[in-house]
Amino acid sequence: MIVSSAAVDPRRVLDDAIAALRSPEAELPLEDVDRALTVAPHDPRLWHVKGLIHRAQEKRELALPALERAAQLAPSEAIIVRGLARTKLEAGLPCVDDFAGALKVAPNDPDLVKGLVAALAADGRSDEAVAGLEQALRRSPLWTDGHVLLAQMRWAEGDRKGFTRSFDEALTHHPNSFELRREQLVALVEAEHFDDAMARIEQGRRLWGEHILFTSHEAAIRSESGDIEGGDRLFAELAPLDFANLDMVPADLSYRRLDIALDKTKRPTRRLATLLRPLRDEYAYVILDCAPILAVAETRILVKHADTTVIVARAGRSAVSAVRHHQRLELQLRAPAHPARRGPPGHPGLRQPIGQRPQFRRAGFLRRLIDQRRGSARWKDRA
């Protein structure tokens, strides 16, 4: 069947292509976009979408020319220049000038600042990246992700003593910022700077009194420092739940070493299946709070035993490409077909055969996720 260019509606093709890019199960209409470009060859949006389709297919060598053409046609469109800069960064190409140019178009875009920092670091200009972040944080002291990134960069550059000092500077002027205080605690505890973390906990308690954030982190610190009794006592204060038919198994920061423990077993997947099997018989729903699938190996093992996966994406902060990568990775992990699992007796069950293509749905939006994972649960080996 031959479709004439006159029958092509570029606007409809553009809308359909955008919808397909937003749905991981939809077929990407690359041929339709190419036909629309014969009708509207100077439409930067079509070139941009064409580049995004190639990018989604991980064909960056084809994505870059299309995105560059879009940027030539619309150099002042933030979404277009941002897409080109990000794709160059993903491809490992020099892109400092691209991010700098994009920031002139959208100077208040924190993702572009982070992209510029990453581009500078990749170019061996870490000092400039740190200086640029410091300047950005002076303008926007409540930009929590910027403080986290700066702390990571300072740590990577060998600044181990005061790597979170930008948090202190911001909290001097904004002492009631709970988010800043939380992320500084997370950074200090993960770096095992326990004395500094305890000092920040006491500062927080003087402002807000007792809070699960402070109790959970103090419990983790005590456990990691060898005060097992003190840590268990604080964890016990967190564990009680006043909900019928709801149980929680706490775990501490030793969960970070689960991947090492699994590596020591001959068949880690079968080992986890053995641990989870009794829970399937006793509970209608078992919820496992895990690190992101893209971050750690043990989550990739756990997802093979899950019937449903919840991906937390924060509006304006989580990269759409990362969510899509997560979805593609989950499809790959679920690829081997296994028999369907049954739910407990009398339970209708939500279980589907492992290997069946999962249905991805947007369940809703969270304005803010306060992650208490690092102190609110405790892994217990049932060997």
C-alpha positions in Angstrom: 0.0 0.0 0.0 1.4 3.4 -1.1 0.4 6.4 1.0 0.7 9.8 -0.8 2.2 12.7 1.0 -1.1 14.5 0.6 -2.7 12.0 2.9 -0.2 12.5 5.7 -1.2 14.9 8.5 2.0 16.0 10.2 0.2 17.2 13.3 -1.6 13.9 13.8 1.6 12.0 13.2 3.4 14.2 15.8 0.7 13.6 18.4 0.7 9.8 17.7 4.5 9.7 18.0 4.6 11.6 21.3 1.9 9.2 22.7 3.9 6.2 21.5 7.1 7.5 23.2 5.2 7.8 26.4 4.0 4.2 26.3 6.6 1.5 26.6 4.3 -1.0 24.9 3.4 1.0 21.8 5.1 0.6 18.5 7.2 3.6 17.6 5.9 5.1 14.3 9.2 6.0 12.7 8.0 5.4 9.2 5.0 7.7 9.7 7.3 10.4 11.0 9.6 10.0 8.0 6.6 10.4 5.7 5.4 13.5 7.6 8.9 15.0 7.2 8.5 14.8 3.4 5.4 17.0 3.9 6.8 19.3 6.6 10.6 19.1 6.3 11.1 22.3 8.3 9.1 21.3 11.3 11.6 21.1 14.2 9.1 19.1 16.3 9.1 16.3 13.8 12.9 16.2 13.6 13.0 16.2 17.4 10.5 13.3 17.7 12.4 11.4 15.0 15.6 11.8 17.1 13.8 10.7 20.3 12.5 7.6 18.6 16.0 6.6 17.5 17.2 7.4 21.0 14.6 5.2 22.5 15.8 2.4 20.1 19.3 3.1 21.4 20.5 4.2 17.9 22.2 7.4 18.9 24.2 7.5 15.7 20.8 8.1 14.0 19.3 10.2 16.8 22.0 12.9 16.8 21.6 14.1 13.2 17.8 14.4 13.7 18.2 16.2 17.0 20.9 18.5 15.6 18.5 19.4 12.7 15.8 20.2 15.2 18.1 22.4 17.2 19.1 24.3 14.0 15.5 25.0 13.1 14.5 25.9 16.7 17.6 27.0 18.7 15.4 28.8 21.3 13.2 25.8 22.1 14.3 24.5 25.5 13.0 21.0 25.1 14.8 20.6 21.8 18.2 21.9 22.8 18.0 20.0 26.1 17.3 16.7 24.2 20.3 17.2 21.9 22.6 18.0 24.9 21.4 14.9 26.9 21.8 12.6 23.9 25.3 13.8 23.3 26.1 13.2 27.0 24.7 9.7 26.8 26.7 9.0 23.7 29.9 10.1 25.5 30.5 13.0 23.2 31.7 16.5 24.2 28.7 18.5 25.1 29.7 21.3 27.5 28.9 23.9 24.9 25.5 22.3 24.2 24.5 22.4 27.9 25.8 25.9 28.3 23.7 27.0 25.3 20.7 25.2 26.6 21.1 27.0 30.0 20.9 30.3 28.1 17.5 29.3 26.8 16.3 27.8 30.2 18.6 29.3 32.9 16.4 27.9 35.8 16.3 24.3 34.7 18.1 22.2 37.4 18.4 19.2 35.1 20.5 21.3 32.7 22.7 22.4 35.5 23.2 18.7 36.5 23.9 17.9 32.8 26.5 20.6 32.5 28.2 19.4 35.7 28.3 15.9 34.3 29.6 17.1 31.0 32.4 19.1 32.7 33.3 16.1 34.8 33.4 13.8 31.8 35.7 16.4 30.1 38.1 16.3 33.0 37.1 19.7 34.3 35.8 18.7 37.8 37.0 21.9 39.4 34.9 23.9 37.1 31.9 21.6 37.7 32.2 22.0 41.5 32.6 25.8 41.1 29.5 25.9 38.9 27.4 23.9 41.3 28.5 26.1 44.2 27.4 29.1 42.2 24.1 27.5 41.4 23.5 26.6 45.0 24.2 30.2 46.1 21.4 31.3 43.8 19.1 28.4 44.8 20.0 27.2 48.3 17.0 25.0 48.6 17.9 22.9 45.6 18.3 19.6 47.4 19.5 17.5 44.4 22.2 20.1 43.8 23.5 19.7 47.3 23.5 15.9 46.9 25.4 16.1 43.6 27.9 18.5 45.0 28.5 16.2 48.0 29.0 13.3 45.7 31.5 15.2 43.6 33.5 16.5 46.5 33.7 13.0 47.9 34.9 11.7 44.5 37.5 14.4 44.5 38.8 13.2 47.8 37.1 15.8 50.1 36.0 13.4 52.7 35.8 15.6 55.8 33.5 18.5 54.7 31.9 17.0 51.7 28.4 18.0 52.9 29.2 21.5 54.0 26.9 23.1 51.4 24.0 21.6 53.4 25.2 23.3 56.5 25.6 26.6 54.7 22.0 26.3 53.3 20.6 25.2 56.7 22.1 28.2 58.4 19.7 30.4 56.4 16.9 27.8 56.0 17.0 25.8 59.3 13.4 24.5 58.8 14.1 22.7 55.5 13.3 19.1 56.4 14.4 17.9 53.0 17.8 19.4 53.2 18.4 17.9 56.7 17.1 14.5 55.6 19.4 14.3 52.5 22.4 15.4 54.6 21.8 12.7 57.1 21.5 10.1 54.3 24.8 11.2 52.8 26.6 11.2 56.2 25.3 7.8 57.3 26.1 6.2 53.9 29.6 7.6 54.2 29.8 6.2 57.8 30.5 9.7 59.3 28.5 8.7 62.3 29.6 11.4 64.7 28.8 14.1 62.2 25.4 12.5 61.5 24.6 12.3 65.3 25.4 16.0 65.6 22.9 16.8 62.8 20.3 14.5 64.4 20.6 16.4 67.7 20.3 19.7 65.8 17.1 18.4 64.2 15.6 17.2 67.5 16.1 20.7 69.0 14.1 22.1 66.1 11.3 19.4 65.7 11.6 17.1 68.7 11.4 13.3 68.1 10.8 12.2 64.6 11.0 8.9 62.7 13.8 10.4 60.5 16.0 10.9 63.5 15.1 7.7 65.3 15.6 5.5 62.3 19.0 7.0 61.5 20.2 6.8 65.0 19.1 3.2 65.2 21.1 2.5 62.0 24.1 4.4 63.3 24.1 2.5 66.6 23.8 -0.9 64.9 26.6 -0.1 62.4 28.8 1.2 65.2 28.5 -2.0 67.2 25.8 -0.9 69.7 23.5 -3.7 68.6 21.4 -3.5 71.8 20.8 0.2 71.4 20.1 -0.2 67.7 17.6 -3.0 68.4 15.9 -0.9 71.1 15.3 2.0 68.7 14.3 -0.3 65.8 11.7 -1.8 68.1 10.2 1.6 68.7 9.8 1.9 64.9 8.4 -1.5 64.2 4.9 -1.6 66.0 2.0 -1.0 63.5 -1.5 -0.4 64.6 -3.1 -2.0 61.6 -4.9 -5.3 61.6 -3.4 -8.1 59.5 -0.3 -6.0 58.6 3.2 -7.1 59.6 6.5 -5.4 58.9 10.0 -7.0 59.1 12.6 -4.3 59.9 16.1 -4.3 58.5 19.2 -2.1 58.9 21.9 -0.8 56.6 23.4 -4.3 56.3 20.8 -4.6 53.4 23.4 -2.7 51.4 25.6 -5.9 51.5 22.8 -8.2 50.3 24.3 -8.4 46.8 27.6 -9.6 48.4 25.8 -12.3 50.4 23.9 -13.4 47.3 27.1 -13.6 45.2 28.5 -16.1 47.8 25.6 -18.5 47.1 25.7 -20.9 44.1 22.1 -20.1 43.0 21.0 -16.7 44.4 17.7 -16.7 42.5 16.7 -20.1 44.0 17.9 -19.0 47.4 15.6 -16.0 47.3 12.7 -18.2 46.1 13.2 -20.5 49.1 13.1 -17.5 51.5 10.0 -16.0 49.9 8.0 -19.3 49.5 6.6 -19.4 53.1 5.5 -15.8 52.8 3.3 -16.6 49.8 1.4 -19.2 51.8 0.9 -17.0 54.8 0.2 -13.5 53.3 -2.1 -12.3 50.5 0.3 -9.5 49.6 4.1 -9.3 50.3 5.6 -5.8 49.6 9.4 -5.7 49.3 10.9 -2.2 49.6 14.0 -2.3 47.4 16.6 0.0 45.9 16.0 1.0 42.3 16.3 -1.8 39.7 18.9 0.1 37.8 21.1 0.6 40.9 21.7 -2.7 42.5 22.0 -6.4 41.5 19.8 -7.8 44.3 16.8 -5.9 43.1 17.2 -7.4 39.6 17.1 -10.8 41.3 14.0 -9.9 43.4 12.0 -8.6 40.5 12.0 -12.1 38.9 9.9 -13.3 41.9 7.6 -10.3 41.9 4.1 -10.3 40.3 3.9 -6.5 40.2 6.6 -3.8 40.3 6.0 -0.2 41.4 8.3 2.4 39.9 8.4 5.6 41.8 9.0 8.6 39.5 9.1 12.1 40.8 7.5 14.8 38.5 10.2 17.1 37.2 13.0 15.2 38.8 13.0 11.6 37.5 14.3 11.2 33.9 11.8 9.8 31.6 14.6 7.9 29.8 15.5 6.2 33.1 11.9 5.1 33.7 11.8 3.6 30.1 15.1 1.9 30.7 13.7 0.4 33.9 10.7 -0.9 32.0 12.8 -2.4 29.2 15.1 -4.0 31.8 12.1 -5.5 33.7 10.8 -7.0 30.4 14.2 -8.6 29.9 14.4 -9.9 33.4 10.9 -11.5 33.1 11.7 -13.0 29.7 12.2 -16.6 30.8 8.7 -18.3 31.0 7.8 -20.1 34.3 4.5 -21.6 35.5 2.0 -19.3 37.0 2.2 -19.0 40.8 -0.9 -19.5 42.9 -2.1 -17.2 45.6 -3.0 -18.4 49.1 -6.1 -20.6 49.5 -9.3 -18.6 49.1 -7.4 -15.6 47.6 -8.3 -14.5 44.1 -4.7 -13.6 43.5 -3.0 -11.0 41.4 -0.4 -13.4 40.3 0.5 -13.8 36.6 2.9 -16.2 35.0 6.5 -15.0 35.4 7.7 -14.1 31.9 4.3 -12.7 30.9 4.6 -9.2 29.5 3.7 -6.8 32.4 1.2 -4.1 31.9 2.7 -0.7 32.7 0.3 1.9 34.1 0.6 5.4 35.6 -0.9 4.9 39.0 -0.6 8.5 40.1 1.7 11.3 41.1 3.5 11.9 44.4 4.4 15.5 45.2 7.1 14.3 47.5 8.5 10.9 48.6 10.1 10.9 52.0 12.3 7.8 51.8 12.8 6.2 55.2 14.1 3.0 53.7 17.5 3.3 55.3 16.3 2.9 58.9 12.8 1.6 58.9 13.3 -2.1 58.0 15.7 -4.8 58.9 16.7 -7.8 56.8 16.7 -11.1 58.7 18.3 -14.2 57.2 15.9 -17.1 57.5 18.5 -19.8 56.8 
